C-alpha cells in the first residue's frame, strides 16, 4: 500500500479546511467554492487510498457511484472556480469603474454558482452518454469514472474543462 497517498490527501483536507476559516475569504464565493471542491476531492482520494490499498475488490459500490460523479464534477468545477477568480482579479486590476450595488453583487453570486456548481452538474449528466459501465477500480487509488474510448467521449469529457481553462487564461494574461 502507498500510505503516503492517504496521509497527504487527508493532510491537505486539514490544511485547506483551516484556510476556509480565514475571515477575508468569506466574501469571495469562488475562493470558498475552490476550497470546498479541493477538500472534497482530497477527502475522496484519502478514503479511496485506504479502502483500495493493494486490492481491486468492490467494497462499497454505492460509494463508488457517488465518488465518481463528484470527481467528474470537480473536473470542470475547479477550472470554473479558477475562471471566477481570474475574472475577479481582472475586475480589480482594470481601470474601469464597477458598480457596487446589490444587483451587481447578486449577479456575480449567480455567475459564481453557475460556474462552480451548475455547470459541473450538467457536465456529470453528459457523462451518462459516454459511460461504458458504472465505474472502474484502480489498485491503490480507488474508484474512477468509466468512459467509453471514442472520439465523442474525448470531446465531451475533455473539451469543457479545456475551454474553461483557456478562458481563465485569457483573463489572467
N, CA, C and O of each residue as an XYZ file, in Angstrom:
692
protein
N       0.836     -1.185      0.000
C       0.000      0.000      0.000
C       0.877      1.243      0.000
O       1.948      1.278      0.605
N       0.401      2.231     -0.678
C       1.064      3.519     -0.686
C       0.397      4.392      0.380
O      -0.542      5.135      0.094
N       0.888      4.290      1.588
C       0.282      5.003      2.714
C       0.383      6.505      2.548
O      -0.446      7.247      3.074
N       1.398      6.961      1.817
C       1.569      8.408      1.649
C       0.416      9.036      0.868
O       0.127     10.219      1.050
N      -0.241      8.274      0.012
C      -1.388      8.806     -0.725
C      -2.494      9.228      0.236
O      -3.022     10.336      0.137
N      -2.834      8.360      1.144
C      -3.879      8.663      2.118
C      -3.434      9.745      3.086
O      -4.206     10.648      3.409
N      -2.201      9.661      3.547
C      -1.707     10.632      4.537
C      -1.703     12.040      3.957
O      -2.217     12.970      4.577
N      -1.127     12.198      2.772
C      -1.056     13.535      2.194
C      -2.425     14.069      1.790
O      -2.694     15.260      1.951
N      -3.282     13.218      1.276
C      -4.633     13.671      0.921
C      -5.388     14.175      2.143
O      -5.999     15.243      2.106
N      -5.344     13.412      3.215
C      -6.062     13.824      4.424
C      -5.373     15.010      5.109
O      -6.041     15.811      5.762
N      -4.055     15.131      4.970
C      -3.349     16.305      5.482
C      -3.782     17.565      4.734
O      -3.977     18.618      5.341
N      -3.931     17.451      3.410
C      -4.398     18.588      2.619
C      -5.841     18.954      2.958
O      -6.209     20.128      2.918
N      -6.647     17.973      3.287
C      -8.014     18.267      3.736
C      -7.967     19.153      4.973
O      -8.696     20.141      5.067
N      -7.111     18.798      5.915
C      -6.969     19.583      7.143
C      -6.465     20.992      6.853
O      -7.007     21.963      7.381
N      -5.444     21.111      6.029
C      -4.861     22.426      5.725
C      -5.869     23.319      5.006
O      -6.043     24.480      5.377
N      -6.525     22.794      3.991
C      -7.486     23.597      3.231
C      -8.699     23.936      4.094
O      -9.267     25.020      3.958
N      -9.099     23.036      4.967
C     -10.216     23.329      5.879
C      -9.865     24.480      6.811
O     -10.715     25.322      7.103
N      -8.639     24.523      7.275
C      -8.212     25.640      8.126
C      -8.223     26.958      7.360
O      -8.572     27.998      7.918
N      -7.845     26.920      6.095
C      -7.856     28.123      5.266
C      -9.285     28.635      5.088
O      -9.504     29.843      4.991
N     -10.253     27.723      5.044
C     -11.653     28.137      4.887
C     -12.121     29.032      6.034
O     -13.011     29.863      5.852
N     -11.525     28.863      7.207
C     -11.942     29.661      8.355
C     -11.242     31.012      8.418
O     -11.505     31.795      9.330
N     -10.365     31.297      7.477
C      -9.684     32.582      7.437
C     -10.664     33.628      6.922
O     -11.102     33.554      5.774
N     -11.002     34.572      7.737
C     -12.096     35.508      7.509
C     -12.082     36.278      6.182
O     -13.155     36.442      5.601
N     -10.945     36.764      5.659
C     -11.001     37.527      4.402
C     -11.560     36.752      3.214
O     -12.021     37.369      2.253
N     -11.536     35.429      3.246
C     -12.060     34.651      2.126
C     -13.583     34.522      2.144
O     -14.171     34.113      1.143
N     -14.223     34.855      3.238
C     -15.661     34.627      3.363
C     -16.485     35.430      2.376
O     -17.598     35.026      2.040
N     -15.976     36.548      1.906
C     -16.751     37.375      0.985
C     -16.523     36.985     -0.472
O     -17.187     37.525     -1.357
N     -15.611     36.069     -0.739
C     -15.306     35.666     -2.108
C     -15.824     34.253     -2.346
O     -15.217     33.278     -1.905
N     -16.943     34.151     -3.041
C     -17.598     32.856     -3.217
C     -16.796     31.889     -4.077
O     -16.882     30.678     -3.873
N     -16.018     32.393     -5.037
C     -15.241     31.470     -5.869
C     -14.082     30.852     -5.089
O     -13.742     29.690     -5.316
N     -13.476     31.601     -4.184
C     -12.404     31.039     -3.362
C     -12.977     29.981     -2.422
O     -12.361     28.937     -2.205
N     -14.145     30.251     -1.873
C     -14.803     29.267     -0.999
C     -15.149     28.009     -1.795
O     -14.938     26.894     -1.318
N     -15.685     28.185     -3.014
C     -16.026     27.034     -3.849
C     -14.778     26.236     -4.216
O     -14.798     25.006     -4.180
N     -13.698     26.924     -4.568
C     -12.451     26.243     -4.884
C     -11.958     25.432     -3.688
O     -11.562     24.276     -3.838
N     -11.983     26.034     -2.513
C     -11.534     25.332     -1.308
C     -12.442     24.143     -0.990
O     -11.951     23.077     -0.619
N     -13.747     24.310     -1.130
C     -14.671     23.201     -0.864
C     -14.440     22.035     -1.819
O     -14.408     20.881     -1.392
N     -14.279     22.329     -3.107
C     -14.024     21.266     -4.069
C     -12.706     20.567     -3.771
O     -12.618     19.344     -3.884
N     -11.673     21.328     -3.388
C     -10.388     20.711     -3.058
C     -10.486     19.835     -1.810
O      -9.889     18.760     -1.755
N     -11.234     20.294     -0.812
C     -11.425     19.494      0.402
C     -12.143     18.188      0.070
O     -11.723     17.115      0.504
N     -13.218     18.283     -0.694
C     -13.992     17.082     -1.029
C     -13.155     16.108     -1.856
O     -13.145     14.909     -1.575
N     -12.456     16.610     -2.868
C     -11.649     15.721     -3.716
C     -10.533     15.055     -2.926
O     -10.302     13.855     -3.078
N      -9.840     15.812     -2.086
C      -8.764     15.214     -1.298
C      -9.304     14.223     -0.277
O      -8.664     13.205     -0.012
N     -10.465     14.501      0.298
C     -11.073     13.540      1.225
C     -11.415     12.244      0.494
O     -11.185     11.153      1.016
N     -11.959     12.365     -0.702
C     -12.283     11.185     -1.504
C     -11.020     10.404     -1.832
O     -10.997      9.180     -1.698
N      -9.974     11.093     -2.258
C      -8.726     10.405     -2.598
C      -8.119      9.722     -1.373
O      -7.580      8.620     -1.481
N      -8.204     10.369     -0.214
C      -7.678      9.775      1.006
C      -8.432      8.518      1.408
O      -7.821      7.503      1.742
N      -9.753      8.584      1.378
C     -10.567      7.417      1.735
C     -10.368      6.296      0.711
O     -10.249      5.128      1.082
N     -10.333      6.650     -0.572
C     -10.116      5.634     -1.606
C      -8.763      4.946     -1.452
O      -8.654      3.735     -1.644
N      -7.733      5.715     -1.106
C      -6.406      5.121     -0.927
C      -6.397      4.134      0.246
O      -5.662      3.146      0.223
N      -7.205      4.401      1.258
C      -7.293      3.477      2.395
C      -8.116      2.244      2.033
O      -7.707      1.118      2.317
N      -9.278      2.455      1.404
C     -10.168      1.335      1.086
C      -9.587      0.385      0.051
O      -9.776     -0.827      0.154
N      -8.878      0.917     -0.954
C      -8.400      0.083     -2.043
C      -6.878     -0.068     -2.019
O      -6.229     -0.087     -3.065
N      -6.322     -0.175     -0.820
C      -4.887     -0.424     -0.680
C      -4.592     -1.866     -1.069
O      -5.078     -2.798     -0.427
N      -3.813     -2.047     -2.097
C      -3.375     -3.370     -2.569
C      -4.509     -4.298     -2.980
O      -4.360     -5.518     -2.907
N      -5.645     -3.741     -3.412
C      -6.712     -4.609     -3.915
C      -7.595     -3.842     -4.881
O      -7.528     -2.617     -4.984
N      -8.426     -4.599     -5.586
C      -9.390     -4.002     -6.518
C     -10.783     -4.561     -6.287
O     -11.613     -4.543     -7.195
N     -11.050     -5.052     -5.098
C     -12.363     -5.596     -4.775
C     -13.367     -4.468     -4.573
O     -13.030     -3.397     -4.070
N     -14.600     -4.730     -4.974
C     -15.653     -3.739     -4.782
C     -16.154     -3.867     -3.346
O     -16.922     -4.776     -3.032
N     -15.722     -2.964     -2.486
C     -16.144     -2.980     -1.077
C     -17.491     -2.288     -0.899
O     -18.398     -2.827     -0.264
N     -17.611     -1.103     -1.460
C     -18.806     -0.276     -1.261
C     -19.235      0.274     -2.626
O     -18.774      1.347     -3.015
N     -20.100     -0.426     -3.364
C     -20.473      0.032     -4.704
C     -21.175      1.389     -4.709
O     -20.969      2.184     -5.626
N     -21.991      1.660     -3.712
C     -22.663      2.961     -3.638
C     -21.679      4.102     -3.491
O     -21.870      5.179     -4.055
N     -20.613      3.857     -2.720
C     -19.556      4.864     -2.551
C     -18.934      5.201     -3.904
O     -18.721      6.370     -4.223
N     -18.647      4.178     -4.686
C     -18.015      4.409     -5.983
C     -18.930      5.178     -6.932
O     -18.468      6.035     -7.685
N     -20.216      4.875     -6.898
C     -21.155      5.604     -7.751
C     -21.156      7.094     -7.423
O     -21.136      7.930     -8.326
N     -21.180      7.424     -6.146
C     -21.215      8.820     -5.720
C     -19.879      9.499     -5.984
O     -19.833     10.614     -6.506
N     -18.805      8.830     -5.625
C     -17.473      9.421     -5.725
C     -17.079      9.702     -7.172
O     -16.475     10.736     -7.459
N     -17.413      8.795     -8.080
C     -17.046      9.047     -9.476
C     -17.768     10.271    -10.025
O     -17.205     11.012    -10.830
N     -18.999     10.488     -9.601
C     -19.740     11.680    -10.050
C     -19.137     12.951     -9.452
O     -19.033     13.971    -10.133
N     -18.743     12.891     -8.190
C     -18.129     14.052     -7.540
C     -16.814     14.405     -8.229
O     -16.545     15.574     -8.503
N     -15.999     13.391     -8.507
C     -14.711     13.657     -9.143
C     -14.878     14.131    -10.584
O     -14.088     14.944    -11.065
N     -15.893     13.632    -11.271
C     -16.187     14.148    -12.615
C     -16.595     15.614    -12.555
O     -16.146     16.422    -13.368
N     -17.439     15.954    -11.600
C     -17.867     17.340    -11.456
C     -16.677     18.245    -11.128
O     -16.616     19.389    -11.577
N     -15.750     17.731    -10.354
C     -14.572     18.520     -9.996
C     -13.699     18.818    -11.211
O     -12.951     19.795    -11.210
N     -13.789     17.982    -12.250
C     -13.010     18.232    -13.466
C     -13.342     19.568    -14.106
O     -12.473     20.180    -14.727
N     -14.564     20.032    -13.975
C     -14.913     21.349    -14.518
C     -15.164     22.373    -13.419
O     -15.102     23.576    -13.676
N     -15.447     21.922    -12.198
C     -15.687     22.875    -11.104
C     -14.412     23.593    -10.700
O     -14.439     24.796    -10.439
N     -13.301     22.882    -10.644
C     -12.035     23.517    -10.277
C     -11.589     24.542    -11.325
O     -11.213     25.652    -10.947
N     -11.614     24.219    -12.636
C     -11.328     25.263    -13.616
C     -12.364     26.401    -13.590
O     -12.024     27.558    -13.839
N     -13.625     26.066    -13.290
C     -14.648     27.109    -13.185
C     -14.373     28.063    -12.045
O     -14.557     29.271    -12.190
N     -13.934     27.538    -10.914
C     -13.571     28.400     -9.788
C     -12.355     29.247    -10.131
O     -12.285     30.418     -9.759
N     -11.403     28.659    -10.837
C     -10.229     29.440    -11.270
C     -10.636     30.538    -12.252
O     -10.079     31.636    -12.221
N     -11.596     30.250    -13.117
C     -12.111     31.275    -14.022
C     -12.774     32.396    -13.239
O     -12.560     33.572    -13.535
N     -13.571     32.045    -12.250
C     -14.204     33.069    -11.419
C     -13.186     33.939    -10.703
O     -13.358     35.154    -10.613
N     -12.126     33.323    -10.193
C     -11.065     34.084     -9.525
C     -10.342     34.974    -10.533
O     -10.011     36.118    -10.223
N     -10.094     34.458    -11.735
C      -9.437     35.260    -12.774
C     -10.283     36.460    -13.172
O      -9.753     37.552    -13.375
N     -11.586     36.266    -13.284
C     -12.485     37.378    -13.620
C     -12.474     38.417    -12.502
O     -12.444     39.619    -12.769
N     -12.499     37.954    -11.249
C     -12.442     38.890    -10.117
C     -11.138     39.679    -10.120
O     -11.143     40.889     -9.893
N     -10.033     39.004    -10.373
C      -8.745     39.691    -10.404
C      -8.660     40.668    -11.575
O      -8.053     41.732    -11.453
N      -9.261     40.315    -12.698
C      -9.290     41.237    -13.843
C     -10.107     42.473    -13.513
O      -9.732     43.583    -13.891
N     -11.221     42.294    -12.813
C     -12.044     43.446    -12.402
C     -11.271     44.364    -11.460
O     -11.362     45.588    -11.563
N     -10.514     43.773    -10.549
C      -9.743     44.568     -9.599
C      -8.616     45.315    -10.312
O      -8.347     46.475    -10.002
N      -7.961     44.659    -11.261
C      -6.806     45.255    -11.938
C      -7.191     46.252    -13.023
O      -6.362     47.069    -13.423
N      -8.417     46.205    -13.504
C      -8.814     47.107    -14.586
C      -9.017     48.524    -14.055
O      -9.241     48.738    -12.864
N      -8.933     49.477    -14.972
C      -9.095     50.884    -14.586
C     -10.536     51.350    -14.669
O     -10.853     52.447    -14.209
N     -11.407     50.551    -15.238
C     -12.805     50.972    -15.360
C     -13.517     50.834    -14.014
O     -13.172     49.979    -13.198
N     -14.489     51.668    -13.805
C     -15.229     51.625    -12.536
C     -16.328     50.564    -12.619
O     -16.960     50.377    -13.658
N     -16.532     49.887    -11.509
C     -17.537     48.830    -11.439
C     -18.577     49.216    -10.396
O     -18.225     49.639     -9.294
N     -19.851     49.074    -10.733
C     -20.875     49.380     -9.725
C     -20.799     48.387     -8.566
O     -20.450     47.221     -8.748
N     -21.127     48.867     -7.398
C     -21.049     48.032     -6.201
C     -22.405     47.949     -5.506
O     -22.483     47.934     -4.278
N     -23.473     47.895     -6.306
C     -24.811     47.846     -5.727
C     -25.232     46.392     -5.488
O     -24.506     45.461     -5.837
N     -26.393     46.215     -4.900
C     -26.873     44.862     -4.560
C     -27.136     44.011     -5.793
O     -26.891     42.805     -5.776
N     -27.634     44.624     -6.864
C     -27.914     43.883     -8.091
C     -26.627     43.283     -8.663
O     -26.616     42.123     -9.075
N     -25.556     44.056     -8.689
C     -24.279     43.574     -9.212
C     -23.732     42.449     -8.353
O     -23.209     41.465     -8.876
N     -23.848     42.587     -7.045
C     -23.380     41.528     -6.152
C     -24.181     40.242     -6.348
O     -23.626     39.143     -6.332
N     -25.485     40.396     -6.531
C     -26.344     39.227     -6.752
C     -25.999     38.542     -8.074
O     -25.950     37.314     -8.142
N     -25.760     39.329     -9.122
C     -25.420     38.752    -10.419
C     -24.065     38.057    -10.381
O     -23.891     37.016    -11.014
N     -23.105     38.613     -9.651
C     -21.802     37.966     -9.501
C     -21.943     36.639     -8.748
O     -21.286     35.655     -9.089
N     -22.804     36.616     -7.724
C     -23.028     35.377     -6.985
C     -23.678     34.323     -7.873
O     -23.290     33.155     -7.830
N     -24.656     34.714     -8.673
C     -25.303     33.784     -9.608
C     -24.277     33.259    -10.620
O     -24.265     32.071    -10.940
N     -23.427     34.145    -11.112
C     -22.366     33.752    -12.046
C     -21.421     32.744    -11.393
O     -21.066     31.739    -12.009
N     -21.017     33.004    -10.164
C     -20.111     32.110     -9.455
C     -20.757     30.752     -9.183
O     -20.111     29.717     -9.346
N     -22.007     30.748     -8.774
C     -22.715     29.481     -8.520
C     -22.866     28.684     -9.810
O     -22.739     27.460     -9.808
N     -23.137     29.381    -10.907
C     -23.252     28.702    -12.196
C     -21.932     28.057    -12.587
O     -21.897     26.893    -12.986
N     -20.842     28.817    -12.473
C     -19.524     28.284    -12.840
C     -19.095     27.126    -11.952
O     -18.571     26.126    -12.441
N     -19.314     27.259    -10.661
C     -18.742     26.306     -9.704
C     -19.648     25.125     -9.373
O     -19.166     24.111     -8.867
N     -20.957     25.230     -9.646
C     -21.850     24.143     -9.237
C     -22.820     23.689    -10.336
O     -23.013     22.486    -10.507
N     -23.428     24.602    -11.078
C     -24.420     24.199    -12.070
C     -23.791     23.589    -13.319
O     -24.269     22.569    -13.816
N     -22.734     24.198    -13.826
C     -22.043     23.627    -14.989
C     -21.469     22.249    -14.657
O     -21.578     21.346    -15.487
N     -20.861     22.042    -13.478
C     -20.414     20.681    -13.139
C     -21.540     19.647    -13.088
O     -21.335     18.496    -13.476
N     -22.717     20.037    -12.620
C     -23.854     19.101    -12.610
C     -24.248     18.735    -14.041
O     -24.522     17.572    -14.336
N     -24.273     19.723    -14.919
C     -24.573     19.458    -16.327
C     -23.504     18.562    -16.947
O     -23.822     17.658    -17.721
N     -22.248     18.807    -16.612
C     -21.126     18.000    -17.113
C     -21.261     16.542    -16.683
O     -21.021     15.632    -17.477
N     -21.644     16.321    -15.433
C     -21.841     14.950    -14.940
C     -22.974     14.277    -15.700
O     -22.898     13.084    -15.994
N     -24.018     15.022    -16.017
C     -25.120     14.421    -16.779
C     -24.683     14.058    -18.195
O     -25.215     13.113    -18.778
N     -23.714     14.798    -18.763
C     -23.181     14.428    -20.075
C     -22.416     13.107    -20.028
O     -22.328     12.397    -21.030
N     -21.873     12.787    -18.878
C     -21.105     11.557    -18.733
C     -21.955     10.318    -18.996
O     -21.436      9.300    -19.453
N     -23.242     10.392    -18.715
C     -24.104      9.223    -18.943
C     -24.134      8.828    -20.417
O     -24.383      7.667    -20.743
N     -23.881      9.784    -21.305
C     -23.872      9.483    -22.742
C     -22.671      8.625    -23.108
O     -22.782      7.735    -23.950
N     -21.525      8.882    -22.485
C     -20.289      8.189    -22.862
C     -19.837      7.183    -21.815
O     -18.703      6.707    -21.868
N     -20.692      6.856    -20.876
C     -20.358      5.918    -19.806
C     -20.379      4.497    -20.343
O     -21.379      4.050    -20.904
N     -19.255      3.784    -20.166
C     -19.197      2.404    -20.619
C     -19.848      1.467    -19.606
O     -20.649      0.610    -19.980
N     -19.515      1.620    -18.346
C     -20.150      0.905    -17.247
C     -20.069      1.799    -16.016
O     -19.579      2.924    -16.117
N     -20.524      1.342    -14.876
C     -20.685      2.228    -13.710
C     -19.394      2.888    -13.276
O     -19.349      4.112    -13.149
N     -18.344      2.120    -13.046
C     -17.064      2.670    -12.589
C     -15.982      1.624    -12.747
O     -16.258      0.441    -12.946
N     -14.755      2.080    -12.655
C     -13.595      1.197    -12.622
C     -12.916      1.379    -11.277
O     -13.053      2.422    -10.637
N     -12.180      0.356    -10.851
C     -11.397      0.473     -9.622
C      -9.932      0.262     -9.980
O      -9.556     -0.746    -10.578
N      -9.127      1.229     -9.604
C      -7.691      1.163     -9.846
C      -7.009      0.822     -8.525
O      -7.266      1.456     -7.502
N      -6.147     -0.173     -8.558
C      -5.459     -0.628     -7.347
C      -4.712      0.535     -6.701
O      -4.005      1.278     -7.382
N      -4.867      0.690     -5.394
C      -4.253      1.727     -4.556
C      -4.875      3.121     -4.728
O      -4.598      4.009     -3.922
N      -5.691      3.328     -5.738
C      -6.267      4.654     -5.966
C      -7.773      4.694     -5.775
O      -8.309      5.726     -5.371
N      -8.466      3.608     -6.052
C      -9.905      3.555     -5.835
C     -10.730      3.730     -7.080
O     -10.319      3.344     -8.174
N     -11.898      4.313     -6.910
C     -12.903      4.404     -7.961
C     -12.591      5.526     -8.950
O     -12.200      6.628     -8.565
N     -12.772      5.217    -10.223
C     -12.660      6.220    -11.274
C     -13.831      6.029    -12.237
O     -14.379      4.934    -12.361
N     -14.192      7.087    -12.896
C     -15.305      7.024    -13.831
C     -14.930      6.199    -15.054
O     -13.799      6.258    -15.538
N     -15.877      5.445    -15.536
C     -15.685      4.648    -16.737
C     -16.153      5.468    -17.937
O     -17.292      5.933    -17.976
N     -15.271      5.638    -18.906
C     -15.599      6.399    -20.106
C     -15.287      5.538    -21.319
O     -14.177      5.024    -21.461
N     -16.273      5.386    -22.190
C     -16.081      4.586    -23.394
C     -15.061      5.285    -24.299
O     -15.211      6.471    -24.589
N     -14.027      4.566    -24.747
C     -12.996      5.207    -25.570
C     -13.484      5.492    -26.991
O     -13.531      4.594    -27.832
N     -13.839      6.731    -27.244
C     -14.283      7.136    -28.572
C     -13.978      8.624    -28.762
O     -13.618      9.327    -27.818
N     -14.128      9.073    -29.979
C     -13.895     10.487    -30.280
C     -14.922     11.352    -29.565
O     -14.583     12.403    -29.019
N     -16.164     10.918    -29.566
C     -17.220     11.674    -28.896
C     -16.935     11.833    -27.408
O     -17.095     12.920    -26.853
N     -16.514     10.753    -26.767
C     -16.234     10.846    -25.337
C     -15.011     11.714    -25.073
O     -14.970     12.433    -24.074
N     -14.024     11.659    -25.945
C     -12.849     12.518    -25.776
C     -13.244     13.988    -25.870
O     -12.758     14.820    -25.104
N     -14.111     14.294    -26.796
C     -14.565     15.684    -26.951
C     -15.459     16.096    -25.782
O     -15.275     17.172    -25.213
N     -16.410     15.261    -25.426
C     -17.378     15.632    -24.383
C     -16.761     15.697    -22.990
O     -17.175     16.520    -22.173
N     -15.788     14.853    -22.711
C     -15.228     14.813    -21.362
C     -13.981     15.690    -21.205
O     -13.609     16.027    -20.081
N     -13.340     16.061    -22.299
C     -12.117     16.851    -22.212
C     -12.335     18.304    -22.581
O     -11.799     19.197    -21.925
N     -13.111     18.552    -23.617
C     -13.254     19.898    -24.153
C     -13.830     20.923    -23.174
O     -13.316     22.041    -23.133
N     -14.861     20.615    -22.383
C     -15.383     21.643    -21.475
C     -14.339     22.189    -20.489
O     -14.259     23.400    -20.280
N     -13.557     21.318    -19.897
C     -12.536     21.775    -18.951
C     -11.455     22.579    -19.659
O     -10.970     23.577    -19.124
N     -11.076     22.150    -20.857
C     -10.051     22.871    -21.614
C     -10.551     24.262    -21.999
O      -9.803     25.236    -21.907
N     -11.790     24.360    -22.421
C     -12.353     25.665    -22.795
C     -12.404     26.596    -21.588
O     -12.042     27.768    -21.690
N     -12.846     26.083    -20.459
C     -12.904     26.917    -19.241
C     -11.498     27.372    -18.853
O     -11.307     28.526    -18.468
N     -10.525     26.488    -18.949
C      -9.140     26.853    -18.624
C      -8.605     27.897    -19.594
O      -7.896     28.813    -19.179
N      -8.925     27.779    -20.863
C      -8.459     28.760    -21.860
C      -9.070     30.135    -21.603
O      -8.387     31.150    -21.731
N     -10.346     30.172    -21.241
C     -10.984     31.450    -20.920
C     -10.360     32.045    -19.667
O     -10.119     33.251    -19.609
N     -10.097     31.220    -18.673
C      -9.427     31.716    -17.458
C      -8.037     32.247    -17.782
O      -7.617     33.268    -17.237
N      -7.334     31.565    -18.657
C      -6.009     32.022    -19.069
C      -6.086     33.365    -19.783
O      -5.233     34.230    -19.585
N      -7.112     33.539    -20.615
C      -7.252     34.814    -21.329
C      -7.529     35.959    -20.348
O      -7.057     37.074    -20.569
N      -8.265     35.715    -19.295
C      -8.498     36.756    -18.295
C      -7.235     37.015    -17.466
O      -7.007     38.132    -17.003
N      -6.435     35.993    -17.289
C      -5.229     36.130    -16.468
C      -4.086     36.803    -17.227
O      -3.218     37.434    -16.625
N      -4.094     36.664    -18.533
C      -2.975     37.190    -19.341
C      -3.238     38.555    -19.759
O      -2.413     39.161    -20.444
